[in-house]
């Protein structure tokens, strides 16, 4: 059964059971799925992180975004140490079931560098330009 393929012909408004769909999410070999965080009102792409099944369920249940930190091998509840939380406004999954889009309300910077978003390296011809100012220096952000 491929819930995504089986239901792609339905029109707007068709409903699926959330728990059934969650069993069909395509996690990678490490049990993770990429999650793109986007500011809900401006549509600004903030960051990409990873979620396992537990982090996804927690996020959907609590409305506060929880990721899986690959470097710490632990849950990462956004804003736990910095205070810069992400409140979930809506969650989507792509047509293949292998990527999440989280529309969030981000408090302050989303990036560990203290910038609003993580995509501040901008390709510009033969150069790469820093395109985003530090809002809060990391040493202040992570006191």
Biotite code that builds the C-alpha atoms (Angstrom):
import biotite.structure as struc

atoms = struc.array([
    struc.Atom([0.000, 0.000, 0.000], chain_id="A", res_id=1, res_name="UNK", atom_name="CA", element="C"),
    struc.Atom([1.304, 3.450, -0.930], chain_id="A", res_id=2, res_name="UNK", atom_name="CA", element="C"),
    struc.Atom([-1.066, 5.942, 0.633], chain_id="A", res_id=3, res_name="UNK", atom_name="CA", element="C"),
    struc.Atom([0.500, 8.812, -1.292], chain_id="A", res_id=4, res_name="UNK", atom_name="CA", element="C"),
    struc.Atom([0.167, 7.193, -4.723], chain_id="A", res_id=5, res_name="UNK", atom_name="CA", element="C"),
    struc.Atom([-3.269, 5.758, -3.914], chain_id="A", res_id=6, res_name="UNK", atom_name="CA", element="C"),
    struc.Atom([-4.733, 9.146, -3.017], chain_id="A", res_id=7, res_name="UNK", atom_name="CA", element="C"),
    struc.Atom([-3.058, 11.578, -5.406], chain_id="A", res_id=8, res_name="UNK", atom_name="CA", element="C"),
    struc.Atom([-6.067, 11.729, -7.728], chain_id="A", res_id=9, res_name="UNK", atom_name="CA", element="C"),
    struc.Atom([-8.414, 13.120, -5.079], chain_id="A", res_id=10, res_name="UNK", atom_name="CA", element="C"),
    struc.Atom([-9.421, 16.799, -5.086], chain_id="A", res_id=11, res_name="UNK", atom_name="CA", element="C"),
    struc.Atom([-9.082, 19.534, -2.487], chain_id="A", res_id=12, res_name="UNK", atom_name="CA", element="C"),
    struc.Atom([-10.953, 18.732, 0.699], chain_id="A", res_id=13, res_name="UNK", atom_name="CA", element="C"),
    struc.Atom([-10.538, 14.933, 0.614], chain_id="A", res_id=14, res_name="UNK", atom_name="CA", element="C"),
    struc.Atom([-9.485, 13.756, 4.065], chain_id="A", res_id=15, res_name="UNK", atom_name="CA", element="C"),
    struc.Atom([-7.151, 11.003, 5.242], chain_id="A", res_id=16, res_name="UNK", atom_name="CA", element="C"),
    struc.Atom([-6.591, 9.624, 8.719], chain_id="A", res_id=17, res_name="UNK", atom_name="CA", element="C"),
    struc.Atom([-3.475, 11.278, 10.183], chain_id="A", res_id=18, res_name="UNK", atom_name="CA", element="C"),
    struc.Atom([-2.238, 8.235, 12.091], chain_id="A", res_id=19, res_name="UNK", atom_name="CA", element="C"),
    struc.Atom([-2.560, 6.030, 9.010], chain_id="A", res_id=20, res_name="UNK", atom_name="CA", element="C"),
    struc.Atom([-0.628, 8.527, 6.920], chain_id="A", res_id=21, res_name="UNK", atom_name="CA", element="C"),
    struc.Atom([2.101, 8.841, 9.573], chain_id="A", res_id=22, res_name="UNK", atom_name="CA", element="C"),
    struc.Atom([2.806, 5.102, 9.254], chain_id="A", res_id=23, res_name="UNK", atom_name="CA", element="C"),
    struc.Atom([3.595, 5.667, 5.572], chain_id="A", res_id=24, res_name="UNK", atom_name="CA", element="C"),
    struc.Atom([6.164, 8.487, 5.944], chain_id="A", res_id=25, res_name="UNK", atom_name="CA", element="C"),
    struc.Atom([9.328, 7.500, 4.061], chain_id="A", res_id=26, res_name="UNK", atom_name="CA", element="C"),
    struc.Atom([12.177, 7.864, 6.525], chain_id="A", res_id=27, res_name="UNK", atom_name="CA", element="C"),
    struc.Atom([15.776, 7.419, 5.390], chain_id="A", res_id=28, res_name="UNK", atom_name="CA", element="C"),
    struc.Atom([18.042, 4.592, 6.601], chain_id="A", res_id=29, res_name="UNK", atom_name="CA", element="C"),
    struc.Atom([18.681, 6.536, 9.820], chain_id="A", res_id=30, res_name="UNK", atom_name="CA", element="C"),
    struc.Atom([14.940, 6.794, 10.497], chain_id="A", res_id=31, res_name="UNK", atom_name="CA", element="C"),
    struc.Atom([14.835, 10.493, 9.627], chain_id="A", res_id=32, res_name="UNK", atom_name="CA", element="C"),
    struc.Atom([12.867, 12.679, 7.249], chain_id="A", res_id=33, res_name="UNK", atom_name="CA", element="C"),
    struc.Atom([13.919, 16.206, 6.183], chain_id="A", res_id=34, res_name="UNK", atom_name="CA", element="C"),
    struc.Atom([11.764, 19.018, 7.527], chain_id="A", res_id=35, res_name="UNK", atom_name="CA", element="C"),
    struc.Atom([11.808, 22.481, 5.964], chain_id="A", res_id=36, res_name="UNK", atom_name="CA", element="C"),
    struc.Atom([10.770, 25.279, 8.329], chain_id="A", res_id=37, res_name="UNK", atom_name="CA", element="C"),
    struc.Atom([9.071, 28.257, 6.695], chain_id="A", res_id=38, res_name="UNK", atom_name="CA", element="C"),
    struc.Atom([7.757, 31.405, 8.376], chain_id="A", res_id=39, res_name="UNK", atom_name="CA", element="C"),
    struc.Atom([3.991, 31.013, 8.048], chain_id="A", res_id=40, res_name="UNK", atom_name="CA", element="C"),
    struc.Atom([3.065, 34.613, 7.211], chain_id="A", res_id=41, res_name="UNK", atom_name="CA", element="C"),
    struc.Atom([5.975, 35.783, 5.033], chain_id="A", res_id=42, res_name="UNK", atom_name="CA", element="C"),
    struc.Atom([6.755, 32.357, 3.489], chain_id="A", res_id=43, res_name="UNK", atom_name="CA", element="C"),
    struc.Atom([10.465, 32.958, 4.215], chain_id="A", res_id=44, res_name="UNK", atom_name="CA", element="C"),
    struc.Atom([12.386, 29.664, 4.250], chain_id="A", res_id=45, res_name="UNK", atom_name="CA", element="C"),
    struc.Atom([14.149, 29.537, 7.615], chain_id="A", res_id=46, res_name="UNK", atom_name="CA", element="C"),
    struc.Atom([15.993, 26.241, 7.878], chain_id="A", res_id=47, res_name="UNK", atom_name="CA", element="C"),
    struc.Atom([16.136, 22.549, 7.123], chain_id="A", res_id=48, res_name="UNK", atom_name="CA", element="C"),
    struc.Atom([16.393, 20.008, 9.909], chain_id="A", res_id=49, res_name="UNK", atom_name="CA", element="C"),
    struc.Atom([15.529, 16.356, 10.492], chain_id="A", res_id=50, res_name="UNK", atom_name="CA", element="C"),
    struc.Atom([12.723, 14.585, 12.318], chain_id="A", res_id=51, res_name="UNK", atom_name="CA", element="C"),
    struc.Atom([12.214, 11.015, 13.383], chain_id="A", res_id=52, res_name="UNK", atom_name="CA", element="C"),
    struc.Atom([8.740, 9.569, 13.945], chain_id="A", res_id=53, res_name="UNK", atom_name="CA", element="C"),
    struc.Atom([8.677, 10.573, 17.625], chain_id="A", res_id=54, res_name="UNK", atom_name="CA", element="C"),
    struc.Atom([9.733, 14.164, 16.919], chain_id="A", res_id=55, res_name="UNK", atom_name="CA", element="C"),
    struc.Atom([7.065, 14.463, 14.235], chain_id="A", res_id=56, res_name="UNK", atom_name="CA", element="C"),
    struc.Atom([4.356, 13.094, 16.519], chain_id="A", res_id=57, res_name="UNK", atom_name="CA", element="C"),
    struc.Atom([5.431, 15.373, 19.373], chain_id="A", res_id=58, res_name="UNK", atom_name="CA", element="C"),
    struc.Atom([5.390, 18.396, 17.068], chain_id="A", res_id=59, res_name="UNK", atom_name="CA", element="C"),
    struc.Atom([1.897, 17.585, 15.801], chain_id="A", res_id=60, res_name="UNK", atom_name="CA", element="C"),
    struc.Atom([0.594, 16.932, 19.333], chain_id="A", res_id=61, res_name="UNK", atom_name="CA", element="C"),
    struc.Atom([2.142, 19.907, 21.145], chain_id="A", res_id=62, res_name="UNK", atom_name="CA", element="C"),
    struc.Atom([2.355, 22.555, 18.414], chain_id="A", res_id=63, res_name="UNK", atom_name="CA", element="C"),
    struc.Atom([5.955, 23.291, 19.407], chain_id="A", res_id=64, res_name="UNK", atom_name="CA", element="C"),
    struc.Atom([8.496, 22.114, 16.852], chain_id="A", res_id=65, res_name="UNK", atom_name="CA", element="C"),
    struc.Atom([10.792, 19.277, 17.886], chain_id="A", res_id=66, res_name="UNK", atom_name="CA", element="C"),
    struc.Atom([13.571, 17.985, 15.626], chain_id="A", res_id=67, res_name="UNK", atom_name="CA", element="C"),
    struc.Atom([16.118, 15.195, 15.885], chain_id="A", res_id=68, res_name="UNK", atom_name="CA", element="C"),
    struc.Atom([19.677, 16.468, 16.247], chain_id="A", res_id=69, res_name="UNK", atom_name="CA", element="C"),
    struc.Atom([22.028, 14.266, 14.252], chain_id="A", res_id=70, res_name="UNK", atom_name="CA", element="C"),
    struc.Atom([25.106, 15.763, 15.913], chain_id="A", res_id=71, res_name="UNK", atom_name="CA", element="C"),
    struc.Atom([23.824, 15.265, 19.475], chain_id="A", res_id=72, res_name="UNK", atom_name="CA", element="C"),
    struc.Atom([21.802, 12.147, 18.677], chain_id="A", res_id=73, res_name="UNK", atom_name="CA", element="C"),
    struc.Atom([18.946, 13.569, 20.734], chain_id="A", res_id=74, res_name="UNK", atom_name="CA", element="C"),
    struc.Atom([15.666, 15.430, 20.473], chain_id="A", res_id=75, res_name="UNK", atom_name="CA", element="C"),
    struc.Atom([16.067, 19.128, 19.743], chain_id="A", res_id=76, res_name="UNK", atom_name="CA", element="C"),
    struc.Atom([13.147, 21.219, 20.807], chain_id="A", res_id=77, res_name="UNK", atom_name="CA", element="C"),
    struc.Atom([13.688, 24.447, 18.919], chain_id="A", res_id=78, res_name="UNK", atom_name="CA", element="C"),
    struc.Atom([14.400, 27.256, 21.348], chain_id="A", res_id=79, res_name="UNK", atom_name="CA", element="C"),
    struc.Atom([15.250, 25.008, 24.306], chain_id="A", res_id=80, res_name="UNK", atom_name="CA", element="C"),
    struc.Atom([18.593, 26.689, 24.917], chain_id="A", res_id=81, res_name="UNK", atom_name="CA", element="C"),
    struc.Atom([18.212, 29.924, 22.932], chain_id="A", res_id=82, res_name="UNK", atom_name="CA", element="C"),
    struc.Atom([14.604, 30.876, 23.639], chain_id="A", res_id=83, res_name="UNK", atom_name="CA", element="C"),
    struc.Atom([14.028, 31.247, 19.889], chain_id="A", res_id=84, res_name="UNK", atom_name="CA", element="C"),
    struc.Atom([11.064, 28.876, 19.579], chain_id="A", res_id=85, res_name="UNK", atom_name="CA", element="C"),
    struc.Atom([9.107, 27.695, 16.574], chain_id="A", res_id=86, res_name="UNK", atom_name="CA", element="C"),
    struc.Atom([5.357, 27.399, 17.038], chain_id="A", res_id=87, res_name="UNK", atom_name="CA", element="C"),
    struc.Atom([3.752, 25.128, 14.464], chain_id="A", res_id=88, res_name="UNK", atom_name="CA", element="C"),
    struc.Atom([1.026, 26.790, 12.397], chain_id="A", res_id=89, res_name="UNK", atom_name="CA", element="C"),
    struc.Atom([0.584, 23.975, 9.873], chain_id="A", res_id=90, res_name="UNK", atom_name="CA", element="C"),
    struc.Atom([2.422, 20.906, 8.653], chain_id="A", res_id=91, res_name="UNK", atom_name="CA", element="C"),
    struc.Atom([2.502, 19.398, 5.188], chain_id="A", res_id=92, res_name="UNK", atom_name="CA", element="C"),
    struc.Atom([4.111, 16.383, 3.593], chain_id="A", res_id=93, res_name="UNK", atom_name="CA", element="C"),
    struc.Atom([5.132, 16.203, -0.045], chain_id="A", res_id=94, res_name="UNK", atom_name="CA", element="C"),
    struc.Atom([3.561, 13.970, -2.695], chain_id="A", res_id=95, res_name="UNK", atom_name="CA", element="C"),
    struc.Atom([6.141, 11.198, -2.180], chain_id="A", res_id=96, res_name="UNK", atom_name="CA", element="C"),
    struc.Atom([5.898, 11.188, 1.605], chain_id="A", res_id=97, res_name="UNK", atom_name="CA", element="C"),
    struc.Atom([9.597, 11.883, 2.075], chain_id="A", res_id=98, res_name="UNK", atom_name="CA", element="C"),
    struc.Atom([9.827, 15.600, 2.941], chain_id="A", res_id=99, res_name="UNK", atom_name="CA", element="C"),
    struc.Atom([7.975, 17.759, 5.460], chain_id="A", res_id=100, res_name="UNK", atom_name="CA", element="C"),
    struc.Atom([7.120, 21.443, 5.221], chain_id="A", res_id=101, res_name="UNK", atom_name="CA", element="C"),
    struc.Atom([6.486, 23.082, 8.581], chain_id="A", res_id=102, res_name="UNK", atom_name="CA", element="C"),
    struc.Atom([4.850, 26.482, 8.540], chain_id="A", res_id=103, res_name="UNK", atom_name="CA", element="C"),
    struc.Atom([5.971, 28.040, 11.801], chain_id="A", res_id=104, res_name="UNK", atom_name="CA", element="C"),
    struc.Atom([5.945, 31.243, 13.763], chain_id="A", res_id=105, res_name="UNK", atom_name="CA", element="C"),
    struc.Atom([9.626, 31.758, 14.509], chain_id="A", res_id=106, res_name="UNK", atom_name="CA", element="C"),
    struc.Atom([10.682, 33.855, 17.491], chain_id="A", res_id=107, res_name="UNK", atom_name="CA", element="C"),
    struc.Atom([13.837, 35.772, 16.509], chain_id="A", res_id=108, res_name="UNK", atom_name="CA", element="C"),
    struc.Atom([16.633, 34.030, 14.620], chain_id="A", res_id=109, res_name="UNK", atom_name="CA", element="C"),
    struc.Atom([16.230, 30.469, 13.386], chain_id="A", res_id=110, res_name="UNK", atom_name="CA", element="C"),
    struc.Atom([19.911, 29.893, 12.619], chain_id="A", res_id=111, res_name="UNK", atom_name="CA", element="C"),
    struc.Atom([22.533, 28.963, 15.210], chain_id="A", res_id=112, res_name="UNK", atom_name="CA", element="C"),
    struc.Atom([24.647, 31.820, 13.762], chain_id="A", res_id=113, res_name="UNK", atom_name="CA", element="C"),
    struc.Atom([22.079, 34.281, 15.110], chain_id="A", res_id=114, res_name="UNK", atom_name="CA", element="C"),
    struc.Atom([20.659, 35.080, 11.676], chain_id="A", res_id=115, res_name="UNK", atom_name="CA", element="C"),
    struc.Atom([16.985, 34.995, 10.807], chain_id="A", res_id=116, res_name="UNK", atom_name="CA", element="C"),
    struc.Atom([17.462, 32.029, 8.462], chain_id="A", res_id=117, res_name="UNK", atom_name="CA", element="C"),
    struc.Atom([20.161, 29.478, 7.651], chain_id="A", res_id=118, res_name="UNK", atom_name="CA", element="C"),
    struc.Atom([20.321, 30.227, 3.923], chain_id="A", res_id=119, res_name="UNK", atom_name="CA", element="C"),
    struc.Atom([22.488, 33.338, 4.083], chain_id="A", res_id=120, res_name="UNK", atom_name="CA", element="C"),
    struc.Atom([25.189, 32.155, 1.673], chain_id="A", res_id=121, res_name="UNK", atom_name="CA", element="C"),
    struc.Atom([23.946, 33.413, -1.703], chain_id="A", res_id=122, res_name="UNK", atom_name="CA", element="C"),
    struc.Atom([25.522, 32.360, -4.993], chain_id="A", res_id=123, res_name="UNK", atom_name="CA", element="C"),
    struc.Atom([26.080, 35.425, -7.151], chain_id="A", res_id=124, res_name="UNK", atom_name="CA", element="C"),
    struc.Atom([27.947, 34.620, -10.381], chain_id="A", res_id=125, res_name="UNK", atom_name="CA", element="C"),
    struc.Atom([31.468, 33.549, -9.440], chain_id="A", res_id=126, res_name="UNK", atom_name="CA", element="C"),
    struc.Atom([31.068, 34.806, -5.863], chain_id="A", res_id=127, res_name="UNK", atom_name="CA", element="C"),
    struc.Atom([29.200, 33.781, -2.772], chain_id="A", res_id=128, res_name="UNK", atom_name="CA", element="C"),
    struc.Atom([27.763, 36.700, -0.837], chain_id="A", res_id=129, res_name="UNK", atom_name="CA", element="C"),
    struc.Atom([26.672, 36.824, 2.800], chain_id="A", res_id=130, res_name="UNK", atom_name="CA", element="C"),
    struc.Atom([23.011, 37.795, 2.574], chain_id="A", res_id=131, res_name="UNK", atom_name="CA", element="C"),
    struc.Atom([21.731, 38.191, 6.113], chain_id="A", res_id=132, res_name="UNK", atom_name="CA", element="C"),
    struc.Atom([22.836, 40.077, 9.184], chain_id="A", res_id=133, res_name="UNK", atom_name="CA", element="C"),
    struc.Atom([23.345, 38.579, 12.619], chain_id="A", res_id=134, res_name="UNK", atom_name="CA", element="C"),
    struc.Atom([20.329, 39.476, 14.763], chain_id="A", res_id=135, res_name="UNK", atom_name="CA", element="C"),
    struc.Atom([21.773, 38.138, 18.001], chain_id="A", res_id=136, res_name="UNK", atom_name="CA", element="C"),
    struc.Atom([25.431, 37.082, 18.333], chain_id="A", res_id=137, res_name="UNK", atom_name="CA", element="C"),
    struc.Atom([25.694, 33.340, 19.080], chain_id="A", res_id=138, res_name="UNK", atom_name="CA", element="C"),
    struc.Atom([27.538, 33.951, 22.390], chain_id="A", res_id=139, res_name="UNK", atom_name="CA", element="C"),
    struc.Atom([24.498, 35.945, 23.565], chain_id="A", res_id=140, res_name="UNK", atom_name="CA", element="C"),
    struc.Atom([21.985, 33.587, 21.996], chain_id="A", res_id=141, res_name="UNK", atom_name="CA", element="C"),
    struc.Atom([23.299, 30.508, 23.807], chain_id="A", res_id=142, res_name="UNK", atom_name="CA", element="C"),
    struc.Atom([24.186, 31.877, 27.267], chain_id="A", res_id=143, res_name="UNK", atom_name="CA", element="C"),
])
